Amino acid sequence: MRDVIQKMLEAETEAKRVAQAADAEAERLVAEARAETQAAVQQAREAAKAEAERIVAATVQHAEREKQERLAKATAEIEAAAMLDEATLRGAVEATVRTVCGSP
């Protein structure tokens, strides 16, 4: 009888040890999974940030090109509107000279 009780106590002790080992392994696996998840999240954040920076840079570059195109177009329109033929230019110069010199 004593042997049976001793074997039951040993079996119970072994069961506790196996349960503790299983708990420790489960905790290790959960911690490992958390670390891997955090690394994956960080990597995804960095990739998203890099993509956002690329998109912003491309958008700024596109806006700068568009600005330069509009400026060139406006400059051409102003120059075209401000063109004076020779007779008009001569008349403007003569009128300015008369005004500055005080001649009628």
Secondary structure, DSSP 8 states (H G I E B T S, - for coil): -HHHHHHHHHHHHHHHHHHHHHHHHHHHHHHHHHHHHHHHHHHHHHHHHHHHHHHHHHHHHHHHHHHHHHHHHHHHHHHHHH---HHHHHHHHHHHHHHHHT--
